[in-house]
């Protein structure tokens, strides 16, 4: 493990790395670089060993082994620029060894272009952990936040792994899965699986028609609409930087989705419809199949493609971020129902990795989703809860 790691921008992700290191009592020295208020809180939480403000670049840069830039994208670019202006006069041996610099920015092409221009002794390798939360400050640090998440690593062409081995060590230590990826591939992929969905969600939530709003009918939205618009609550501050540094790829992804929507609209318009209780084509009374024996194949094909696309997200051995073993538990409608499930599992030493209360209705049993790291843990949980006469089902 690196002897000294400097994290510039000590928010949720940086402090979570620090918390994991402190929890494991590793000898790594943690240097926090942030605003005075954040440094004060980090000191109170004992998350770092040394504390610097942003403008003290000459102090925090020179004695570092790994510098991790943990800030919004445009701030990362400014930090890279500041590092490029560090004077090594009188630094002696400090300038004779390489200092690895990386970042956690959500786009990579522009950051990597800037980083590769850093002068010696800096060596830049971009990175991006697929982890986070709506919480932003060190107050909410979570040592397990990176558990099983992908962490992209984007080295310049021809960079030997030995150069960024300290970064890989940190990534694996916090439980993430490193993926070495060219920055262009990263931004093209993120445009589709992250950036475009955000734009779609914001657009969907922001275009509720007046015919619904004037009657407050949007309150009847079911889980599908709520799920599709959940990320519309995201703040513009972070997304501004993503939009301006990955504009072209995100726009291309949006256009591709628009093409798909055009096909869906065409398929919908091509349907035979039912009017006044009878299908528009065919004899409703004499042809019992007339309602379904229409020209809906184009729409059926779209649904089939959607089924296949969704299933591909969870192909075995592919999606590490979803490789938990899940069970569902039918809760009993009584006070303490959650505790009556959780406590026996805790007493058995079974570690729950994720939990979701899926359905709750008055006087009707709710459904609890529990996720486990290993199949063996899930099986033990099923056995324990079935012994207590709960209805339990495995989801994988």
PLY file of the C-alpha trace (Angstrom):
ply
format ascii 1.0
element vertex 396
property float x
property float y
property float z
element edge 395
property int vertex1
property int vertex2
end_header
0.00 0.00 0.00
1.23 3.52 -0.78
2.99 5.29 2.07
1.22 8.61 1.59
-1.98 9.35 -0.32
-3.19 12.90 -0.88
-6.87 13.37 -1.65
-7.70 16.74 -3.11
-11.34 17.52 -2.44
-12.35 15.67 0.70
-15.99 14.88 0.01
-17.94 11.65 0.19
-15.74 9.42 -1.99
-12.38 10.68 -0.74
-13.45 10.43 2.88
-14.87 6.95 2.26
-11.47 5.78 0.99
-9.88 7.39 4.04
-12.40 5.73 6.37
-11.66 2.31 4.88
-7.92 2.82 5.36
-8.38 4.02 8.94
-10.77 1.19 9.73
-8.18 -1.34 8.57
-5.47 0.47 10.57
-3.12 0.55 7.60
0.13 2.50 7.91
-0.78 4.73 4.93
-0.67 8.43 5.77
-3.74 10.28 4.55
-3.49 13.90 3.49
-6.74 15.82 3.15
-6.87 18.86 0.88
-10.08 20.84 1.03
-11.84 23.96 2.32
-11.26 25.07 5.95
-14.74 23.96 7.04
-14.33 20.49 5.52
-10.84 20.11 6.96
-12.17 21.00 10.41
-14.81 18.28 10.18
-12.35 15.73 8.75
-10.06 16.43 11.69
-12.93 15.93 14.15
-13.81 12.61 12.48
-10.11 11.56 12.54
-10.21 10.72 8.84
-6.81 12.13 7.89
-3.32 12.67 9.30
-2.35 15.89 7.53
-4.52 18.79 6.41
-4.02 21.37 3.67
-6.06 24.01 1.94
-6.41 23.95 -1.83
-3.97 26.79 -2.51
-1.15 25.11 -0.58
-0.23 23.09 -3.67
3.52 23.40 -3.13
3.14 21.74 0.29
0.76 18.89 -0.41
2.06 17.88 -3.83
5.76 17.30 -3.20
5.72 14.62 -0.50
2.90 12.53 -1.94
3.14 9.04 -3.40
-0.37 9.07 -4.87
-2.47 12.17 -5.50
-6.16 11.54 -6.08
-8.14 14.47 -7.42
-11.66 14.13 -5.99
-13.69 17.07 -7.23
-16.11 18.10 -9.99
-14.63 17.76 -13.46
-13.82 21.41 -14.16
-12.19 21.71 -10.73
-10.09 18.65 -11.52
-8.87 20.37 -14.68
-7.91 23.43 -12.60
-6.06 21.23 -10.10
-4.10 19.57 -12.91
-3.16 23.02 -14.15
-2.01 23.98 -10.64
0.10 20.83 -10.36
1.78 21.68 -13.64
2.98 24.95 -12.11
4.59 23.43 -9.00
8.19 24.55 -8.62
10.66 21.81 -7.76
13.53 24.18 -6.92
15.19 22.94 -3.75
12.98 19.88 -3.58
16.08 17.65 -3.84
15.23 13.97 -3.81
11.50 14.61 -3.97
11.82 15.39 -7.65
13.82 12.22 -8.31
10.89 9.86 -7.82
7.61 9.61 -9.69
4.38 10.82 -8.13
1.28 9.09 -9.43
-1.67 11.42 -10.07
-5.21 10.19 -10.72
-8.77 11.44 -10.39
-12.34 10.26 -9.89
-14.01 12.38 -12.59
-17.11 11.07 -14.37
-15.70 11.83 -17.84
-12.21 10.97 -18.94
-11.15 12.24 -22.37
-10.60 15.91 -21.46
-9.13 15.11 -18.04
-6.69 12.57 -19.50
-5.62 15.00 -22.22
-4.75 17.55 -19.54
-3.19 15.01 -17.18
-0.82 13.52 -19.71
0.77 16.96 -20.14
1.88 17.10 -16.50
5.67 17.43 -16.23
7.97 15.04 -14.39
7.93 13.79 -11.65
4.16 13.45 -12.10
2.68 10.46 -13.96
-1.04 10.76 -14.68
-3.50 7.90 -15.02
-7.19 8.81 -15.09
-9.82 6.83 -13.21
-13.52 6.80 -12.40
-15.25 4.74 -9.69
-18.87 3.83 -10.44
-19.98 4.60 -6.91
-21.65 7.44 -5.13
-24.66 8.75 -3.26
-26.88 11.78 -3.11
-24.86 12.72 -0.02
-21.75 14.77 -0.80
-19.78 15.54 2.37
-17.26 13.68 4.52
-19.95 13.54 7.20
-21.51 10.64 5.29
-18.33 8.65 4.63
-18.98 4.98 3.95
-16.04 2.52 3.93
-18.16 0.04 1.96
-19.41 2.43 -0.73
-17.06 0.97 -3.39
-17.87 -2.64 -2.58
-18.21 -4.62 -5.82
-18.37 -1.46 -7.97
-16.55 -1.04 -11.26
-13.62 1.40 -11.12
-12.37 2.45 -14.55
-8.65 3.07 -14.98
-7.55 4.98 -18.10
-3.75 5.00 -18.54
-2.05 6.72 -21.49
-1.19 4.38 -24.35
1.88 2.29 -23.62
1.86 2.91 -19.85
3.10 -0.21 -18.02
0.88 -1.47 -15.21
3.71 -0.97 -12.74
3.20 2.79 -13.05
-0.36 2.68 -11.75
-0.01 -0.39 -9.52
-0.48 1.77 -6.37
-3.86 2.94 -7.70
-4.91 -0.64 -8.48
-3.93 -1.59 -4.95
-6.20 1.08 -3.46
-9.05 0.11 -5.78
-8.89 -3.55 -4.82
-8.44 -2.70 -1.15
-11.77 -0.82 -1.01
-13.52 -3.76 -2.70
-13.95 -2.34 -6.20
-13.23 -4.09 -9.50
-10.66 -2.26 -11.68
-11.36 -2.10 -15.41
-8.57 -0.78 -17.64
-10.25 1.20 -20.42
-9.22 3.76 -23.06
-10.67 7.17 -22.10
-12.56 7.45 -25.41
-14.27 4.11 -24.78
-15.10 5.22 -21.25
-16.87 8.41 -22.35
-18.71 6.67 -25.19
-19.93 3.97 -22.82
-20.87 6.33 -19.99
-22.79 8.48 -22.46
-25.15 5.55 -23.00
-25.34 3.91 -19.58
-25.18 7.03 -17.39
-25.20 10.45 -19.05
-28.01 9.93 -21.58
-30.30 8.25 -18.98
-29.87 11.33 -16.77
-30.90 13.62 -19.62
-33.88 11.39 -20.42
-34.99 11.26 -16.80
-34.75 15.03 -16.42
-36.61 15.53 -19.71
-39.34 13.07 -18.75
-39.93 14.62 -15.32
-39.69 18.14 -16.70
-42.34 17.62 -19.37
-45.34 16.53 -17.38
-48.25 17.82 -19.49
-50.46 20.60 -18.22
-53.52 18.33 -18.57
-52.11 16.26 -15.69
-50.63 19.06 -13.62
-53.76 21.21 -13.50
-55.63 18.35 -11.82
-52.63 17.09 -9.79
-52.97 13.74 -11.58
-49.18 13.27 -11.48
-49.66 12.06 -7.89
-51.13 8.86 -9.32
-47.73 7.94 -10.81
-46.86 4.32 -10.24
-43.52 2.78 -9.47
-42.49 2.71 -13.14
-42.70 6.47 -13.54
-41.14 7.09 -10.13
-38.23 4.78 -10.95
-37.68 6.34 -14.36
-37.61 9.86 -12.91
-35.67 9.14 -9.71
-32.41 10.58 -11.01
-34.20 13.70 -12.23
-33.63 14.89 -8.66
-29.88 15.12 -9.40
-28.25 18.50 -8.95
-27.23 20.55 -11.98
-23.82 21.47 -10.54
-22.18 18.10 -11.17
-24.05 17.47 -14.42
-22.97 20.78 -15.93
-19.37 19.55 -15.96
-20.34 16.17 -17.39
-22.44 17.77 -20.12
-19.75 20.17 -21.31
-16.96 17.57 -21.28
-18.94 14.74 -22.90
-21.39 16.70 -25.02
-20.84 14.96 -28.35
-21.12 11.37 -27.11
-24.15 12.13 -24.94
-25.86 13.92 -27.82
-25.15 10.96 -30.09
-26.70 8.59 -27.51
-29.77 10.81 -27.22
-30.16 10.81 -31.02
-29.93 7.01 -31.06
-32.67 6.80 -28.45
-34.73 9.31 -30.44
-34.42 7.02 -33.48
-35.65 4.14 -31.34
-38.60 6.21 -30.09
-39.50 7.07 -33.68
-39.67 3.34 -34.47
-41.83 2.72 -31.40
-44.18 5.56 -32.36
-44.44 4.16 -35.89
-45.20 0.71 -34.49
-47.88 2.16 -32.21
-49.45 4.11 -35.07
-49.55 0.95 -37.14
-51.67 -0.94 -34.62
-55.28 -1.84 -35.31
-57.25 -0.31 -32.47
-60.49 -1.02 -30.70
-63.18 1.66 -31.05
-66.71 1.64 -29.73
-66.14 -1.82 -28.33
-65.11 -3.35 -31.64
-61.72 -3.76 -33.33
-61.15 -1.32 -36.18
-60.61 -4.27 -38.52
-62.28 -7.65 -38.33
-65.58 -8.83 -36.96
-65.49 -8.72 -33.15
-68.46 -11.06 -32.76
-67.37 -13.71 -35.27
-63.58 -13.62 -34.88
-62.46 -14.24 -31.31
-58.86 -13.58 -32.33
-59.52 -10.30 -34.11
-58.29 -8.13 -31.23
-54.89 -9.78 -31.10
-54.55 -10.93 -34.71
-53.53 -7.48 -35.85
-50.35 -5.87 -37.14
-48.65 -5.61 -33.75
-45.56 -7.61 -34.68
-43.38 -4.51 -34.99
-44.21 -3.50 -31.42
-43.80 -7.10 -30.23
-40.30 -7.10 -31.74
-39.48 -3.89 -29.85
-40.60 -5.49 -26.58
-38.56 -8.60 -27.33
-35.48 -6.47 -28.04
-36.12 -4.66 -24.77
-36.37 -7.96 -22.90
-33.07 -9.10 -24.39
-31.33 -5.79 -23.71
-32.42 -5.79 -20.10
-31.36 -9.42 -19.61
-27.93 -8.66 -21.08
-27.24 -6.27 -18.20
-27.15 -9.21 -15.83
-25.26 -11.78 -17.87
-23.43 -14.16 -15.50
-19.90 -13.05 -14.75
-20.37 -9.70 -16.48
-22.07 -7.20 -14.22
-20.04 -7.13 -11.04
-22.11 -4.31 -9.58
-25.13 -6.61 -9.55
-23.50 -9.91 -8.64
-25.28 -10.21 -5.31
-27.47 -13.16 -4.36
-30.95 -11.96 -3.57
-33.90 -13.36 -1.65
-37.38 -12.02 -1.00
-39.12 -12.36 2.35
-42.84 -11.92 2.95
-43.15 -9.72 6.02
-45.84 -10.14 8.61
-48.15 -7.18 9.15
-47.23 -6.40 12.73
-44.97 -4.01 14.68
-41.31 -5.04 14.66
-41.67 -7.06 11.47
-38.35 -5.82 10.06
-36.49 -6.52 13.30
-37.90 -10.03 13.45
-36.20 -10.75 10.12
-32.95 -8.88 10.64
-32.16 -9.98 14.18
-32.04 -13.77 13.52
-29.74 -13.18 10.55
-27.45 -11.01 12.65
-27.36 -13.66 15.36
-26.31 -16.20 12.74
-23.49 -13.89 11.58
-25.00 -13.48 8.11
-23.91 -10.23 6.48
-26.62 -8.41 4.48
-25.13 -6.30 1.67
-28.28 -4.52 0.49
-31.89 -4.20 1.60
-35.03 -2.87 -0.04
-38.60 -2.72 1.21
-40.40 -3.51 -2.03
-44.09 -3.55 -1.16
-45.97 -2.33 1.89
-49.74 -2.04 2.18
-51.98 -1.68 5.20
-53.11 -5.08 6.50
-51.19 -6.85 3.72
-47.81 -8.51 4.15
-44.95 -6.51 2.65
-42.05 -7.87 0.62
-38.47 -7.41 1.76
-35.57 -7.81 -0.67
-32.25 -8.87 0.87
-28.95 -9.18 -0.99
-25.88 -11.19 -0.01
-22.33 -11.35 -1.31
-22.17 -15.12 -1.65
-24.61 -17.85 -2.56
-23.69 -19.64 0.67
-24.80 -16.62 2.75
-28.07 -16.41 0.83
-28.72 -20.12 1.36
-28.06 -19.79 5.10
-30.45 -16.84 5.26
-33.16 -18.82 3.47
-32.72 -21.76 5.84
-32.81 -19.52 8.93
-35.93 -17.64 7.86
-37.78 -20.71 6.63
-37.17 -22.28 10.04
-38.97 -19.25 11.49
-41.84 -19.98 9.07
-41.28 -17.04 6.75
-42.13 -17.37 3.07
-38.78 -16.95 1.36
-37.79 -17.12 -2.31
-34.38 -16.95 -3.99
-34.09 -14.51 -6.86
-30.90 -15.96 -8.37
0 1
1 2
2 3
3 4
4 5
5 6
6 7
7 8
8 9
9 10
10 11
11 12
12 13
13 14
14 15
15 16
16 17
17 18
18 19
19 20
20 21
21 22
22 23
23 24
24 25
25 26
26 27
27 28
28 29
29 30
30 31
31 32
32 33
33 34
34 35
35 36
36 37
37 38
38 39
39 40
40 41
41 42
42 43
43 44
44 45
45 46
46 47
47 48
48 49
49 50
50 51
51 52
52 53
53 54
54 55
55 56
56 57
57 58
58 59
59 60
60 61
61 62
62 63
63 64
64 65
65 66
66 67
67 68
68 69
69 70
70 71
71 72
72 73
73 74
74 75
75 76
76 77
77 78
78 79
79 80
80 81
81 82
82 83
83 84
84 85
85 86
86 87
87 88
88 89
89 90
90 91
91 92
92 93
93 94
94 95
95 96
96 97
97 98
98 99
99 100
100 101
101 102
102 103
103 104
104 105
105 106
106 107
107 108
108 109
109 110
110 111
111 112
112 113
113 114
114 115
115 116
116 117
117 118
118 119
119 120
120 121
121 122
122 123
123 124
124 125
125 126
126 127
127 128
128 129
129 130
130 131
131 132
132 133
133 134
134 135
135 136
136 137
137 138
138 139
139 140
140 141
141 142
142 143
143 144
144 145
145 146
146 147
147 148
148 149
149 150
150 151
151 152
152 153
153 154
154 155
155 156
156 157
157 158
158 159
159 160
160 161
161 162
162 163
163 164
164 165
165 166
166 167
167 168
168 169
169 170
170 171
171 172
172 173
173 174
174 175
175 176
176 177
177 178
178 179
179 180
180 181
181 182
182 183
183 184
184 185
185 186
186 187
187 188
188 189
189 190
190 191
191 192
192 193
193 194
194 195
195 196
196 197
197 198
198 199
199 200
200 201
201 202
202 203
203 204
204 205
205 206
206 207
207 208
208 209
209 210
210 211
211 212
212 213
213 214
214 215
215 216
216 217
217 218
218 219
219 220
220 221
221 222
222 223
223 224
224 225
225 226
226 227
227 228
228 229
229 230
230 231
231 232
232 233
233 234
234 235
235 236
236 237
237 238
238 239
239 240
240 241
241 242
242 243
243 244
244 245
245 246
246 247
247 248
248 249
249 250
250 251
251 252
252 253
253 254
254 255
255 256
256 257
257 258
258 259
259 260
260 261
261 262
262 263
263 264
264 265
265 266
266 267
267 268
268 269
269 270
270 271
271 272
272 273
273 274
274 275
275 276
276 277
277 278
278 279
279 280
280 281
281 282
282 283
283 284
284 285
285 286
286 287
287 288
288 289
289 290
290 291
291 292
292 293
293 294
294 295
295 296
296 297
297 298
298 299
299 300
300 301
301 302
302 303
303 304
304 305
305 306
306 307
307 308
308 309
309 310
310 311
311 312
312 313
313 314
314 315
315 316
316 317
317 318
318 319
319 320
320 321
321 322
322 323
323 324
324 325
325 326
326 327
327 328
328 329
329 330
330 331
331 332
332 333
333 334
334 335
335 336
336 337
337 338
338 339
339 340
340 341
341 342
342 343
343 344
344 345
345 346
346 347
347 348
348 349
349 350
350 351
351 352
352 353
353 354
354 355
355 356
356 357
357 358
358 359
359 360
360 361
361 362
362 363
363 364
364 365
365 366
366 367
367 368
368 369
369 370
370 371
371 372
372 373
373 374
374 375
375 376
376 377
377 378
378 379
379 380
380 381
381 382
382 383
383 384
384 385
385 386
386 387
387 388
388 389
389 390
390 391
391 392
392 393
393 394
394 395
